[in-house]
Structures are given as structure tokens and as C-alpha cells.
């Protein structure tokens, strides 16, 4: 059974850092060291474990009526064995509120697979334009799609997008041209 442990309580710090840096391109992740400086009441870094063996990571933000999954990855050598789905469903089973996440548009086989993965667990691709702001204070924003556990109308989407911009990326919607 897949379980989660907070990174701070885990013996798998180096595993978590290596997987985080290998699984996500630099423009789609903040510097690892900066994660430990985030608001620990809102931001959570978990290590997914199968028994006592680390298999993945999941970072997320808890807001009043929303959970934003920022990063989720399973170790490359353990992919396509059902561990990712088991881990993510375990996480979802503990969430009663809306859950949202960003994915790359399905323009590559890998991105298409990622969208299908979340869709297989009931997530919806929202049709509204979304750009992930830069984590590095430059202009390297990335076009993404917001997927959600429950379908969003345009006003709900805008509210969620603006919350993510303010709380996670520390930018105002107006800085993003909205």
C-alpha cells in the first residue's frame, strides 16, 4: 500500500530532491531549497512510500476550499506499474474539496499520457487559457492547462487561477496581463 510521509519527517530527503529535479524541467519548478522556506500551513511536501521504500513525491497547497497539486512524480524506474495511480488515488481519497493541478497541453506523447492519467481518475481539462508564471523572476512563463476534480465555470476558473498566481507564484493577475 502506498502511504505518504511529510518530507520533514522522512529519511528520504535526497531521494525527494533528486526526483524533484529530474522529473520537472527547470522552468516548471522552483529551486528545491526555496521549498523549505514556504508557508508550512499551506504548502506540503510529501514522499510517497511503498512499505519503507520511497517511490514518489507530491507537493500541494491547502487553501480554504481548494487543494492545488503543484508537483507529482513517481521514480522513473517504477513508472507504468500502477504505483502512480495508487498513490494519487490515496491522496485524493483524503481530499473533500476541489483539487486542481497544472499539466502541459497534450502536444507530445508524454504530455498526452499525463492528461490521460489524470482524466482516468475523473479530472476535467478546463478550456480556459492558462499560463504558468515563471518560478525564476524572468519572462519564461509556460502554457499549461488547469485540470480539476470538478468542472469549473469561467468565473470559478478565474478565481482559482488568480489565487494560484497570488499565493504560489507571488504575482498579481495584472502582472500576467489579466
Helices and strands as residue ranges (DSSP letters): E 2-6, G 7-9, H 13-23, G 26-28, H 32-35, E 43-50, E 53-63, E 66-74, G 76-78, H 83-93, E 98-103, H 109-119, E 124-125, E 130-132, E 142-148, H 154-167, G 173-176
